[in-house]
Amino acid sequence: MAEPVLAADANGTRERILAATAEVLGNYGMTKLSLSEVAAQAGVSRPTLYRWFASKQQLLDAFVVWERRHYERAVAAVVARLPAAERLDAALAVIVEYQQSYPGLRMVDIEPEQVIARLAQFIPLMRERLERLTDGPEAAVAAATAVRVAVSHYLVRSDDGDDFLAQLQHATRARTHSSRR
């Protein structure tokens, strides 16, 4: 009977390590990522970290998958409980919240080439998710435009962060509703 508890605790340890990785990456970048710092941030010993991730590369590979799943779960959870007409706005709000609270945002300043490589992998996922939630004959263009606005906010800190959600909403509505007029 103790086995499910151990599995849940083990999964919690892995999650803590990956969440700590986000924080440490935001502070130091991938090149200077210290496994000791990740272990300390996660509140685990280095041997525990190594039981989960045998190398820095293995940790980084797992982190990329974790980050994508974290985003996907956040969007899926918020849209699942809403009527279809409200799902797009909810997904856009998740993007804004995710970016404004995400410690990796500082990594853009530290290692822009790494961030651009990760974005190249993440953009299609984000666009596909938004396109499924966007209606109208130009849903694909609207979703792609919203993603470009989101990427712009991610890459370049600006003075219009308070308008981020309104900009995403405008990008999706300007294209999906223009043909209905």
C-alpha positions in Angstrom: 0.0 0.0 0.0 3.0 2.3 0.6 4.0 2.2 -3.1 1.5 4.8 -4.4 2.7 7.3 -1.8 6.3 6.7 -2.8 5.4 7.2 -6.4 3.6 10.4 -5.7 6.5 11.7 -3.6 9.0 10.7 -6.3 6.9 12.5 -8.9 6.8 15.6 -6.6 10.6 15.4 -6.3 11.0 15.4 -10.1 8.5 18.3 -10.4 10.4 20.3 -7.8 13.7 19.7 -9.6 12.2 20.8 -13.0 10.6 23.9 -11.4 13.9 24.7 -9.8 15.6 24.3 -13.2 13.3 27.1 -14.6 14.3 29.4 -11.8 18.0 28.7 -12.1 17.9 29.0 -15.9 16.2 32.4 -15.5 19.1 33.5 -13.3 22.1 32.0 -15.0 21.1 30.6 -18.4 21.8 27.2 -19.9 25.6 27.6 -20.3 26.1 28.4 -16.6 23.4 26.1 -15.3 24.7 24.6 -12.1 23.3 21.2 -11.0 24.3 22.1 -7.5 22.3 25.3 -7.7 19.3 23.4 -9.1 19.5 20.8 -6.3 19.7 23.6 -3.7 16.8 25.5 -5.2 14.7 22.2 -5.3 15.6 21.3 -1.8 17.2 18.0 -2.7 20.7 16.6 -2.5 22.9 16.3 -5.5 22.7 12.5 -5.4 18.9 12.8 -5.5 19.1 15.1 -8.5 21.5 12.6 -10.2 19.1 9.7 -9.6 16.5 11.6 -11.7 18.9 13.2 -14.2 22.2 11.7 -14.8 23.6 14.7 -16.6 23.0 18.4 -17.3 21.9 17.6 -20.8 19.4 15.0 -19.6 18.0 17.6 -17.2 17.7 20.2 -19.9 16.0 17.7 -22.3 13.5 16.8 -19.6 13.0 20.5 -18.8 12.0 21.3 -22.4 9.4 18.6 -22.3 8.2 19.6 -18.8 7.9 23.2 -19.9 5.7 22.3 -22.9 3.5 20.0 -20.9 3.2 22.7 -18.2 1.9 25.2 -20.8 -0.4 22.6 -22.4 -1.9 21.5 -19.1 -2.5 25.1 -18.1 -4.4 25.9 -21.3 -6.3 22.7 -21.3 -7.4 23.1 -17.7 -8.7 26.6 -18.2 -10.5 26.0 -21.5 -12.1 22.7 -20.4 -14.5 24.3 -18.0 -15.6 27.2 -20.3 -18.1 27.5 -23.1 -16.6 27.5 -26.6 -17.1 31.3 -27.0 -14.9 32.0 -23.9 -12.1 29.6 -24.5 -9.9 31.7 -26.8 -9.8 34.6 -24.3 -9.0 32.2 -21.5 -6.1 30.7 -23.5 -4.8 34.2 -24.3 -4.9 35.1 -20.6 -2.9 31.9 -19.8 -0.2 33.1 -22.3 0.0 36.5 -20.6 0.0 35.0 -17.1 2.6 32.4 -18.0 5.0 35.0 -19.6 4.6 37.5 -16.8 5.2 35.0 -14.0 7.8 32.9 -15.8 11.3 33.1 -14.4 12.8 32.1 -17.8 11.9 35.5 -19.2 15.2 36.8 -17.8 17.0 34.1 -19.9 16.4 36.2 -23.0 18.9 38.7 -21.7 21.4 36.0 -20.8 21.3 33.6 -23.7 19.2 34.9 -26.6 20.4 32.2 -29.0 19.2 29.5 -26.7 15.8 31.2 -26.3 15.3 31.6 -30.0 16.1 27.9 -30.5 13.5 26.9 -27.8 11.0 29.3 -29.3 11.4 27.7 -32.7 10.2 24.5 -31.2 7.5 26.0 -29.1 5.8 28.4 -31.7 4.1 25.6 -33.7 2.6 24.1 -30.5 1.3 27.5 -29.4 0.0 28.4 -32.8 -1.8 25.0 -33.2 -3.4 25.4 -29.8 -4.7 28.9 -30.5 -5.8 28.0 -34.0 -8.1 25.2 -32.6 -9.7 27.9 -30.3 -10.0 30.6 -33.0 -13.0 30.6 -35.3 -13.6 32.3 -38.6 -12.2 31.9 -42.1 -8.8 33.3 -41.2 -8.3 31.4 -37.9 -4.8 30.3 -38.9 -3.7 33.8 -39.7 -5.2 35.2 -36.5 -3.6 32.5 -34.3 -0.2 33.0 -36.0 -0.5 36.8 -35.5 -1.3 36.3 -31.8 1.7 34.0 -31.4 4.0 36.6 -33.0 2.7 39.3 -30.6 3.3 36.9 -27.7 6.8 36.1 -28.9 7.5 39.8 -29.3 6.5 40.4 -25.7 8.7 37.5 -24.6 11.8 38.7 -26.4 11.6 42.4 -25.8 10.6 43.9 -22.6 8.5 46.9 -23.3 6.4 49.6 -21.7 3.1 48.1 -22.9 3.0 44.9 -20.8 -0.3 46.0 -19.3 -1.8 45.9 -22.8 -0.4 42.5 -23.6 -3.8 40.7 -23.3 -5.6 43.4 -25.2 -3.1 43.1 -28.0 -3.5 39.4 -28.2 -7.3 39.7 -28.2 -7.1 42.3 -31.0 -4.8 40.2 -33.1 -7.2 37.3 -33.0 -10.4 39.3 -33.5 -9.2 41.7 -36.1 -8.6 38.7 -38.5 -11.5 36.4 -37.5 -14.2 39.0 -37.5 -13.1 41.2 -40.5 -14.8 38.9 -43.0 -18.1 38.9 -41.0 -18.6 42.7 -41.5 
